[in-house]
Amino acid sequence: MSLVCLSLLGAPALEEKLLDQLLQSPHDLTFTSQGCASHGGHSDDGLDASEQVLGRARAVLVQVLVPETVARQLLHDLGALFNGSGLRYWLTPVLEEGQL
């Protein structure tokens, strides 16, 4: 079983709907969420005036640790709900995971 970190980056307006979907998932998910700044990868049309001047947009970052097969299923499910929303994602392998 290959464990991955699924990172989801989107506009703050997506946060509640995204977290609700993850909390309702039938999978046993471990995830974090945080506010952050997003640089690049977005059109200036969606930025307010201060974001355009600063060159960054307010965003939310959610990271989920799951087996790769679960990540693929989550992406499929989220794709249907967030189609056209600009929600970005990437998968990275997790070398080790544990609890101290």
All heavy atoms as an XYZ file, in Angstrom:
750
protein
N       0.852     -1.182      0.000
C       0.000      0.000      0.000
C       0.889      1.233      0.000
O       1.672      1.453      0.912
C      -0.917     -0.027      1.222
C      -1.685      1.232      1.425
S      -2.843      1.194      2.797
C      -1.783      1.055      4.203
N       0.762      2.052     -1.032
C       1.566      3.245     -1.198
C       0.836      4.440     -0.591
O      -0.239      4.822     -1.052
C       1.824      3.463     -2.687
O       2.541      4.634     -2.891
N       1.421      5.037      0.454
C       0.811      6.190      1.120
C       1.244      7.469      0.406
O       2.415      7.626      0.052
C       1.255      6.234      2.584
C       0.504      7.166      3.515
C      -0.958      6.741      3.638
C       1.152      7.182      4.875
N       0.289      8.383      0.194
C       0.567      9.657     -0.465
C      -0.010     10.798      0.359
O      -0.885     10.598      1.205
C      -0.007      9.720     -1.902
C       0.629      8.674     -2.800
C      -1.518      9.601     -1.898
N       0.492     11.983      0.066
C      -0.092     13.204      0.599
C      -0.809     13.888     -0.562
O      -0.163     14.285     -1.540
C       0.983     14.102      1.189
S       0.320     15.658      1.827
N      -2.103     14.001     -0.458
C      -2.913     14.713     -1.440
C      -3.046     16.149     -0.949
O      -3.618     16.395      0.118
C      -4.292     14.062     -1.576
C      -5.341     14.836     -2.368
C      -4.899     15.079     -3.803
C      -6.684     14.106     -2.317
N      -2.480     17.092     -1.699
C      -2.565     18.510     -1.353
C      -3.616     19.156     -2.241
O      -3.622     18.956     -3.454
C      -1.219     19.195     -1.565
O      -0.251     18.651     -0.696
N      -4.492     19.931     -1.622
C      -5.572     20.635     -2.321
C      -5.438     22.118     -2.014
O      -5.354     22.510     -0.844
C      -6.929     20.124     -1.848
C      -7.162     18.621     -2.031
C      -8.264     18.131     -1.111
C      -7.487     18.327     -3.479
N      -5.396     22.945     -3.056
C      -5.192     24.381     -2.901
C      -6.324     25.106     -3.620
O      -6.555     24.882     -4.811
C      -3.852     24.792     -3.509
C      -3.474     26.259     -3.430
C      -3.176     26.658     -1.984
C      -2.261     26.537     -4.310
N      -7.033     25.950     -2.875
C      -8.149     26.648     -3.496
C      -8.456     27.964     -2.821
O      -7.849     28.337     -1.816
N      -9.419     28.647     -3.373
C      -9.879     29.921     -2.827
C     -10.520     29.703     -1.459
O     -11.126     28.654     -1.213
C     -10.889     30.559     -3.783
N     -10.392     30.687     -0.557
C     -10.996     30.548      0.768
C     -12.497     30.244      0.722
O     -13.012     29.560      1.606
C     -10.736     31.909      1.424
C      -9.509     32.419      0.750
C      -9.625     31.932     -0.678
N     -13.183     30.692     -0.310
C     -14.625     30.432     -0.428
C     -14.930     28.947     -0.572
O     -16.048     28.512     -0.296
C     -15.196     31.202     -1.625
N     -13.954     28.149     -0.962
C     -14.155     26.704     -1.136
C     -13.938     25.919      0.156
O     -14.292     24.742      0.234
C     -13.191     26.153     -2.200
C     -13.270     26.772     -3.589
C     -12.190     26.169     -4.483
C     -14.645     26.566     -4.183
N     -13.342     26.556      1.152
C     -12.881     25.836      2.342
C     -13.969     25.017      3.030
O     -13.793     23.819      3.273
C     -12.258     26.809      3.335
C     -11.712     26.110      4.566
C     -10.987     27.059      5.508
O     -11.120     28.294      5.369
O     -10.284     26.550      6.394
N     -15.085     25.622      3.374
C     -16.116     24.908      4.144
C     -16.685     23.725      3.375
O     -16.851     22.633      3.925
C     -17.225     25.859      4.593
C     -16.789     26.845      5.651
C     -16.145     26.180      6.874
O     -16.665     25.159      7.373
O     -15.114     26.697      7.336
N     -16.969     23.922      2.100
C     -17.520     22.835      1.289
C     -16.495     21.696      1.163
O     -16.850     20.520      1.261
C     -17.918     23.356     -0.095
C     -18.566     22.304     -0.974
C     -19.015     22.904     -2.297
C     -19.633     21.849     -3.190
N     -20.024     22.395     -4.500
N     -15.235     22.061      0.976
C     -14.181     21.052      0.850
C     -14.010     20.272      2.148
O     -13.970     19.037      2.141
C     -12.866     21.727      0.446
C     -11.646     20.828      0.297
C     -11.887     19.711     -0.702
C     -10.434     21.665     -0.109
N     -13.931     20.979      3.264
C     -13.781     20.293      4.553
C     -14.988     19.417      4.860
O     -14.841     18.305      5.379
C     -13.540     21.305      5.669
C     -12.238     22.097      5.577
C     -12.131     23.087      6.730
C     -11.022     21.189      5.520
N     -16.178     19.915      4.553
C     -17.389     19.108      4.767
C     -17.318     17.805      3.980
O     -17.668     16.736      4.495
C     -18.644     19.879      4.358
C     -19.042     20.938      5.360
O     -18.507     20.934      6.494
O     -19.887     21.788      5.012
N     -16.877     17.869      2.737
C     -16.780     16.664      1.906
C     -15.773     15.675      2.493
O     -16.027     14.475      2.528
C     -16.396     17.023      0.473
C     -17.474     17.743     -0.283
C     -18.777     16.961     -0.312
O     -18.805     15.769     -0.598
N     -19.870     17.624     -0.003
N     -14.641     16.180      2.954
C     -13.630     15.290      3.529
C     -14.112     14.682      4.842
O     -13.865     13.502      5.115
C     -12.315     16.040      3.726
C     -11.626     16.497      2.435
C     -10.413     17.351      2.756
C     -11.249     15.313      1.557
N     -14.803     15.469      5.652
C     -15.314     14.961      6.931
C     -16.405     13.912      6.726
O     -16.583     13.027      7.560
C     -15.840     16.118      7.786
C     -14.770     17.032      8.373
C     -15.398     18.298      8.940
C     -13.958     16.300      9.435
N     -17.128     13.992      5.619
C     -18.190     13.028      5.327
C     -17.698     11.806      4.559
O     -18.475     10.899      4.276
C     -19.301     13.710      4.528
C     -20.038     14.772      5.308
C     -21.057     15.498      4.447
O     -21.570     14.975      3.481
N     -21.347     16.740      4.816
N     -16.428     11.784      4.251
C     -15.868     10.681      3.463
C     -16.021      9.356      4.209
O     -15.853      9.305      5.430
C     -14.387     10.942      3.189
O     -13.789      9.796      2.625
N     -16.307      8.286      3.489
C     -16.388      6.975      4.136
C     -15.008      6.430      4.522
O     -14.909      5.453      5.259
C     -17.039      6.089      3.065
C     -16.706      6.749      1.773
C     -16.632      8.221      2.068
N     -13.951      7.085      4.043
C     -12.586      6.655      4.358
C     -12.135      7.288      5.669
O     -12.570      8.374      6.029
C     -11.629      7.062      3.230
C     -12.074      6.602      1.882
N     -11.977      5.286      1.481
C     -12.644      7.273      0.854
C     -12.459      5.171      0.258
N     -12.865      6.358     -0.147
N     -11.266      6.598      6.375
C     -10.703      7.126      7.620
C      -9.576      8.082      7.245
O      -8.457      7.660      6.986
C     -10.188      5.978      8.486
C      -9.654      6.459      9.816
O     -10.049      7.553     10.264
O      -8.824      5.738     10.406
N      -9.881      9.380      7.188
C      -8.932     10.372      6.687
C      -8.225     11.105      7.820
O      -8.848     11.467      8.814
C      -9.644     11.414      5.825
C     -10.396     10.903      4.594
C     -11.039     12.073      3.865
C      -9.470     10.139      3.670
N      -6.943     11.329      7.632
C      -6.176     12.233      8.475
C      -5.803     13.406      7.591
O      -5.176     13.218      6.549
C      -4.892     11.548      9.000
O      -5.254     10.431      9.799
C      -4.058     12.511      9.815
N      -6.233     14.618      7.975
C      -5.919     15.766      7.143
C      -5.770     17.030      7.971
O      -6.215     17.095      9.118
C      -6.944     15.961      6.018
C      -8.344     16.299      6.465
C      -8.761     17.609      6.548
C      -9.248     15.287      6.767
C     -10.058     17.921      6.923
C     -10.542     15.583      7.140
C     -10.945     16.909      7.227
N      -5.098     18.003      7.373
C      -4.920     19.306      7.986
C      -5.436     20.362      7.015
O      -5.532     20.117      5.812
C      -3.435     19.603      8.282
O      -2.709     19.613      7.061
C      -2.849     18.559      9.214
N      -5.751     21.542      7.556
C      -6.130     22.663      6.705
C      -5.533     23.931      7.287
O      -5.383     24.055      8.506
C      -7.651     22.777      6.593
O      -8.216     23.070      7.852
N      -5.191     24.831      6.387
C      -4.614     26.099      6.836
C      -4.803     27.171      5.782
O      -4.864     26.870      4.590
C      -3.123     25.930      7.120
C      -2.302     25.514      5.918
C      -0.854     25.211      6.290
O      -0.404     25.539      7.371
N      -0.136     24.597      5.396
N      -4.884     28.395      6.237
C      -4.896     29.521      5.320
C      -3.473     29.770      4.837
O      -2.511     29.529      5.567
N      -3.335     30.203      3.605
C      -2.007     30.448      3.049
C      -2.106     31.476      1.933
O      -3.179     31.984      1.629
C      -1.391     29.143      2.537
S      -2.267     28.402      1.163
N      -0.970     31.776      1.333
C      -0.917     32.649      0.164
C      -0.549     31.798     -1.035
O       0.324     30.931     -0.949
C       0.105     33.757      0.360
N      -1.205     32.020     -2.148
C      -0.939     31.294     -3.381
C      -0.232     32.229     -4.357
O      -0.673     33.361     -4.554
C      -2.271     30.810     -3.967
O      -2.086     30.253     -5.241
N       0.853     31.742     -4.933
C       1.645     32.529     -5.872
C       1.622     31.836     -7.223
O       1.994     30.673     -7.328
C       3.095     32.654     -5.397
C       3.214     33.206     -4.021
N       3.370     34.544     -3.779
C       3.172     32.600     -2.810
C       3.442     34.743     -2.474
N       3.324     33.575     -1.869
N       1.184     32.537     -8.262
C       1.152     31.955     -9.594
C       0.036     30.935     -9.737
O      -0.674     30.612     -8.794
N      -0.103     30.435    -10.958
C      -1.092     29.384    -11.199
C      -2.531     29.862    -11.199
O      -3.448     29.059    -11.157
N      -2.747     31.166    -11.218
C      -4.119     31.686    -11.258
C      -4.148     32.897    -12.169
O      -3.145     33.548    -12.420
C      -4.617     32.064     -9.861
C      -3.631     32.861     -9.059
N      -3.355     34.178     -9.308
C      -2.845     32.501     -8.022
C      -2.446     34.595     -8.446
N      -2.110     33.607     -7.668
N      -5.319     33.192    -12.661
C      -5.451     34.364    -13.535
C      -5.643     35.601    -12.673
O      -6.251     35.556    -11.608
C      -6.630     34.156    -14.481
O      -7.681     35.011    -14.197
N      -5.131     36.724    -13.133
C      -5.270     37.973    -12.386
C      -6.720     38.427    -12.296
O      -7.059     39.259    -11.466
C      -4.427     39.079    -13.027
C      -2.936     38.858    -12.788
O      -2.595     38.055    -11.909
O      -2.131     39.496    -13.496
N      -7.603     37.872    -13.134
C      -9.022     38.247    -13.107
C      -9.661     37.937    -11.759
O     -10.554     38.647    -11.324
C      -9.802     37.510    -14.195
C      -9.314     37.846    -15.591
O      -8.623     38.871    -15.751
O      -9.622     37.083    -16.519
N      -9.198     36.879    -11.094
C      -9.797     36.474     -9.830
C      -9.191     37.156     -8.622
O      -9.610     36.906     -7.497
N      -8.202     38.019     -8.816
C      -7.532     38.673     -7.703
C      -8.155     40.033     -7.420
O      -8.507     40.764     -8.337
C      -6.042     38.869     -8.017
C      -5.231     37.616     -8.343
C      -3.788     37.992     -8.629
C      -5.305     36.613     -7.227
N      -8.256     40.377     -6.116
C      -8.696     41.736     -5.806
C      -7.502     42.668     -5.988
O      -6.380     42.239     -6.262
C      -9.329     41.821     -4.416
C      -8.368     41.541     -3.272
O      -7.151     41.808     -3.414
O      -8.828     41.079     -2.213
N      -7.722     43.980     -5.836
C      -6.680     44.975     -6.127
C      -5.427     44.765     -5.278
O      -4.305     44.817     -5.789
C      -7.231     46.382     -5.925
N      -5.607     44.502     -3.979
C      -4.431     44.319     -3.120
C      -3.669     43.047     -3.483
O      -2.441     43.016     -3.432
C      -4.829     44.299     -1.636
O      -5.585     43.148     -1.327
N      -4.383     41.993     -3.864
C      -3.719     40.753     -4.277
C      -2.914     40.971     -5.562
O      -1.824     40.432     -5.709
C      -4.745     39.634     -4.462
C      -5.360     39.157     -3.158
C      -6.508     38.190     -3.358
O      -7.176     38.234     -4.409
O      -6.745     37.388     -2.439
N      -3.446     41.771     -6.472
C      -2.728     42.061     -7.710
C      -1.440     42.824     -7.419
O      -0.393     42.531     -7.995
C      -3.605     42.853     -8.675
C      -4.729     42.023     -9.258
C      -5.608     42.818    -10.197
O      -5.163     43.765    -10.824
N      -6.877     42.432    -10.292
N      -1.486     43.771     -6.504
C      -0.300     44.546     -6.148
C       0.729     43.649     -5.456
O       1.921     43.714     -5.747
C      -0.672     45.743     -5.243
C       0.568     46.399     -4.662
C      -1.498     46.752     -6.020
N       0.277     42.802     -4.550
C       1.185     41.951     -3.779
C       1.680     40.738     -4.578
O       2.683     40.130     -4.225
C       0.497     41.466     -2.496
C       0.167     42.567     -1.481
C      -0.692     42.005     -0.353
C       1.436     43.202     -0.932
N       0.960     40.366     -5.623
C       1.356     39.219     -6.424
C       1.040     37.885     -5.785
O       1.687     36.874     -6.045
N       0.056     37.873     -4.932
C      -0.362     36.629     -4.285
C      -1.847     36.706     -3.945
O      -2.411     37.774     -3.811
C       0.460     36.357     -3.035
C       0.307     37.403     -1.962
C       1.177     37.072     -0.746
N       1.063     38.111      0.244
C       2.056     38.900      0.614
N       3.240     38.783      0.052
N       1.867     39.807      1.534
N      -2.440     35.529     -3.811
C      -3.864     35.452     -3.486
C      -4.045     34.679     -2.185
O      -3.291     33.751     -1.889
C      -4.618     34.738     -4.604
N      -5.044     35.055     -1.425
C      -5.397     34.285     -0.231
C      -5.930     32.932     -0.698
O      -6.650     32.846     -1.693
C      -6.431     35.022      0.605
C      -5.853     36.232      1.325
C      -6.885     36.948      2.178
N      -7.769     37.846      1.444
C      -7.395     38.992      0.876
N      -6.158     39.377      0.929
N      -8.268     39.753      0.246
N      -5.567     31.887      0.038
C      -5.972     30.540     -0.356
C      -6.088     29.664      0.881
O      -5.688     30.050      1.984
C      -4.945     29.948     -1.328
N      -6.632     28.480      0.683
C      -6.669     27.465      1.715
C      -5.922     26.243      1.176
O      -6.053     25.892     -0.004
C      -8.119     27.101      2.130
C      -8.909     26.539      0.968
C      -8.127     26.151      3.308
N      -5.113     25.638      2.045
C      -4.364     24.435      1.690
C      -4.819     23.305      2.603
O      -4.805     23.445      3.825
C      -2.864     24.667      1.850
C      -1.959     23.455      1.636
C      -2.046     22.957      0.187
C      -0.526     23.780      2.012
N      -5.252     22.215      1.996
C      -5.666     21.025      2.737
C      -4.741     19.893      2.310
O      -4.505     19.698      1.109
C      -7.138     20.652      2.440
C      -7.528     19.371      3.159
C      -8.064     21.793      2.829
N      -4.197     19.176      3.292
C      -3.324     18.045      2.995
C      -3.895     16.802      3.658
O      -4.214     16.811      4.845
C      -1.908     18.318      3.474
C      -1.265     19.457      2.701
C       0.156     19.717      3.109
O       0.432     19.968      4.269
N       1.061     19.634      2.150
N      -4.022     15.743      2.858
C      -4.653     14.495      3.292
C      -3.659     13.351      3.122
O      -3.101     13.176      2.036
C      -5.915     14.190      2.447
C      -6.676     13.014      3.032
C      -6.813     15.414      2.317
N      -3.428     12.571      4.184
C      -2.573     11.386      4.101
C      -3.455     10.164      3.899
O      -4.282      9.839      4.754
C      -1.754     11.205      5.384
C      -0.718     12.275      5.684
C      -0.005     11.959      6.992
C       0.276     12.413      4.551
N      -3.281      9.513      2.747
C      -4.117      8.362      2.399
C      -3.351      7.417      1.482
O      -2.382      7.809      0.841
C      -5.413      8.794      1.665
C      -6.383      9.476      2.580
C      -5.098      9.676      0.473
N      -3.815      6.173      1.375
C      -3.270      5.302      0.332
C      -3.570      5.914     -1.040
O      -4.577      6.611     -1.220
C      -4.026      3.983      0.525
C      -4.500      4.021      1.943
C      -4.765      5.469      2.236
N      -2.713      5.648     -2.002
C      -2.879      6.254     -3.328
C      -4.236      5.930     -3.947
O      -4.852      6.778     -4.588
C      -1.760      5.820     -4.267
C      -1.825      6.524     -5.599
C      -0.668      6.210     -6.518
O       0.255      5.481     -6.119
O      -0.701      6.691     -7.664
N      -4.725      4.715     -3.753
C      -6.025      4.348     -4.326
C      -7.151      5.218     -3.755
O      -8.068      5.604     -4.480
C      -6.347      2.865     -4.094
O      -6.266      2.590     -2.687
C      -5.381      1.963     -4.844
N      -7.068      5.531     -2.469
C      -8.076      6.397     -1.837
C      -7.936      7.825     -2.374
O      -8.937      8.493     -2.647
C      -7.959      6.364     -0.300
C      -8.879      7.378      0.346
C      -8.248      4.955      0.223
N      -6.706      8.291     -2.554
C      -6.483      9.626     -3.107
C      -7.115      9.740     -4.487
O      -7.759     10.745     -4.805
C      -4.990      9.929     -3.172
N      -6.947      8.712     -5.306
C      -7.532      8.734     -6.659
C      -9.055      8.777     -6.592
O      -9.709      9.477     -7.372
C      -7.060      7.526     -7.466
C      -5.571      7.440     -7.643
C      -5.086      8.344     -8.719
N      -3.635      8.267     -8.819
C      -2.898      9.200     -9.362
N      -3.467     10.281     -9.868
N      -1.596      9.086     -9.422
N      -9.643      8.041     -5.646
C     -11.099      8.058     -5.492
C     -11.575      9.426     -5.006
O     -12.566      9.957     -5.491
C     -11.558      6.969     -4.516
C     -13.066      6.884     -4.355
C     -13.786      6.541     -5.647
O     -13.456      5.566     -6.293
N     -14.759      7.357     -6.032
N     -10.839     10.011     -4.046
C     -11.186     11.350     -3.567
C     -11.128     12.372     -4.705
O     -12.011     13.218     -4.833
C     -10.239     11.782     -2.442
C     -10.470     11.157     -1.079
C      -9.324     11.529     -0.137
C     -11.800     11.591     -0.500
N     -10.085     12.289     -5.525
C      -9.962     13.208     -6.655
C     -11.127     13.056     -7.622
O     -11.658     14.055     -8.133
C      -8.632     13.003     -7.378
C      -7.410     13.526     -6.643
C      -6.139     13.065     -7.341
C      -7.462     15.040     -6.530
N     -11.538     11.836     -7.855
C     -12.688     11.590     -8.727
C     -13.946     12.233     -8.139
O     -14.686     12.950     -8.828
C     -12.882     10.081     -8.921
C     -14.067      9.754     -9.757
N     -15.308      9.494     -9.222
C     -14.205      9.661    -11.097
C     -16.161      9.252    -10.190
N     -15.526      9.343    -11.335
N     -14.184     11.984     -6.858
C     -15.378     12.523     -6.195
C     -15.344     14.051     -6.120
O     -16.339     14.723     -6.391
C     -15.521     11.939     -4.788
C     -15.737     10.430     -4.798
O     -16.079      9.874     -5.867
O     -15.545      9.806     -3.735
N     -14.191     14.594     -5.736
C     -14.065     16.046     -5.624
C     -14.148     16.720     -6.993
O     -14.648     17.832     -7.110
C     -12.745     16.415     -4.932
C     -12.639     16.007     -3.456
C     -11.224     16.262     -2.946
C     -13.674     16.728     -2.602
N     -13.659     16.034     -8.020
C     -13.725     16.580     -9.375
C     -15.152     16.857     -9.804
O     -15.424     17.856    -10.479
N     -16.057     15.996     -9.413
C     -17.465     16.198     -9.764
C     -18.064     17.381     -9.007
O     -18.877     18.126     -9.548
C     -18.261     14.929     -9.466
N     -17.647     17.575     -7.763
C     -18.211     18.649     -6.938
C     -17.579     20.013     -7.184
O     -18.228     21.034     -7.004
C     -18.036     18.290     -5.452
C     -18.836     17.100     -4.959
C     -18.351     16.683     -3.588
C     -20.311     17.454     -4.919
N     -16.302     20.019     -7.553
C     -15.564     21.280     -7.673
C     -15.150     21.588     -9.106
O     -14.258     22.404     -9.330
C     -14.337     21.260     -6.756
C     -14.689     21.269     -5.295
C     -14.827     20.082     -4.592
C     -14.920     22.462     -4.638
C     -15.159     20.081     -3.248
C     -15.259     22.479     -3.292
C     -15.383     21.286     -2.596
N     -15.803     20.966    -10.068
C     -15.489     21.202    -11.475
C     -15.588     22.694    -11.802
O     -16.593     23.327    -11.509
C     -16.438     20.397    -12.362
C     -16.085     20.497    -13.825
O     -14.920     20.622    -14.180
N     -17.089     20.449    -14.677
N     -14.525     23.254    -12.372
C     -14.516     24.660    -12.754
C     -14.220     25.631    -11.628
O     -14.219     26.838    -11.840
N     -13.945     25.126    -10.418
C     -13.728     26.004     -9.261
C     -12.298     26.520     -9.157
O     -12.029     27.421     -8.370
C     -14.072     25.256     -7.971
O     -13.102     24.238     -7.740
N     -11.383     25.934     -9.918
C      -9.981     26.322     -9.817
C      -9.238     25.601     -8.708
O      -8.074     25.902     -8.451
N      -9.888     24.652     -8.047
C      -9.225     23.873     -7.002
C      -8.074     23.091     -7.632
O      -8.266     22.355     -8.592
C     -10.231     22.910     -6.349
C      -9.722     22.078     -5.175
C      -9.355     22.974     -3.994
C     -10.786     21.067     -4.749
N      -6.871     23.318     -7.118
C      -5.677     22.634     -7.639
C      -5.307     21.493     -6.701
O      -5.627     21.534     -5.520
C      -4.508     23.616     -7.747
C      -4.750     24.726     -8.752
C      -3.579     25.670     -8.832
N      -2.334     24.988     -9.130
C      -1.814     24.815    -10.343
N      -2.451     25.292    -11.389
N      -0.671     24.193    -10.517
N      -4.584     20.507     -7.231
C      -4.139     19.395     -6.389
C      -2.792     18.887     -6.868
O      -2.366     19.135     -7.991
C      -5.165     18.251     -6.413
C      -5.137     17.444     -7.695
C      -4.312     16.326     -7.809
C      -5.910     17.811     -8.783
C      -4.276     15.596     -8.992
C      -5.871     17.097     -9.960
C      -5.057     15.980    -10.054
O      -5.002     15.277    -11.218
N      -2.110     18.191     -5.974
C      -0.922     17.427     -6.338
C      -0.758     16.303     -5.330
O      -1.255     16.363     -4.213
C       0.344     18.296     -6.420
C       0.711     19.075     -5.196
C       1.545     18.677     -4.172
C       0.273     20.385     -4.848
N       1.644     19.663     -3.224
C       0.873     20.723     -3.623
C      -0.570     21.317     -5.459
C       0.665     21.942     -2.982
C      -0.782     22.529     -4.817
C      -0.155     22.828     -3.606
N      -0.111     15.251     -5.784
C       0.151     14.071     -4.954
C       1.662     13.946     -4.750
O       2.425     14.102     -5.697
C      -0.332     12.796     -5.654
C      -1.831     12.596     -5.799
C      -2.119     11.391     -6.654
C      -2.466     12.440     -4.442
N       2.056     13.667     -3.522
C       3.460     13.414     -3.228
C       3.564     12.127     -2.420
O       2.712     11.856     -1.567
C       4.117     14.572     -2.453
O       3.319     14.875     -1.307
C       4.222     15.814     -3.309
N       4.597     11.330     -2.665
C       4.761     10.105     -1.885
C       5.148     10.424     -0.443
O       5.842     11.405     -0.187
C       5.891      9.367     -2.604
C       6.579     10.375     -3.429
C       5.619     11.491     -3.685
N       4.681      9.610      0.472
C       5.048      9.727      1.883
C       6.044      8.600      2.176
O       5.703      7.425      2.021
C       3.804      9.626      2.791
C       4.197      9.612      4.262
C       2.844     10.769      2.498
N       7.248      8.971      2.556
C       8.277      7.980      2.825
C       8.043      7.242      4.123
O       8.317      6.047      4.238
C       9.664      8.641      2.867
C      10.106      9.313      1.566
C      11.455      9.977      1.760
C      10.138      8.316      0.421
N       7.521      7.964      5.087
C       7.288      7.355      6.404
C       6.219      8.153      7.119
O       6.088      9.356      6.930
C       8.595      7.365      7.205
C       8.508      6.593      8.495
C       9.875      6.476      9.166
O      10.904      6.496      8.456
O       9.901      6.358     10.394
N       5.481      7.470      7.973
C       4.416      8.100      8.741
C       4.330      7.361     10.055
O       4.551      6.159     10.122
C       3.102      8.004      7.952
C       1.918      8.653      8.590
C       1.087      7.699      9.445
O       1.167      6.484      9.238
O       0.387      8.195     10.334
N       4.064      8.083     11.112
C       3.968      7.424     12.412
C       3.486      8.386     13.479
O       3.046      9.483     13.191
N       3.578      7.930     14.699
C       3.151      8.738     15.836
C       4.195      8.569     16.929
O       4.657      7.460     17.183
C       1.787      8.258     16.322
C       1.186      9.115     17.391
C      -0.233      8.692     17.721
O      -0.811      7.848     17.063
N      -0.788      9.296     18.738
N       4.561      9.666     17.570
C       5.562      9.637     18.644
C       4.899      9.850     19.978
O       3.899     10.479     20.102
C       6.631     10.700     18.413
C       7.385     10.588     17.090
C       8.335     11.761     16.937
C       8.164      9.284     17.030
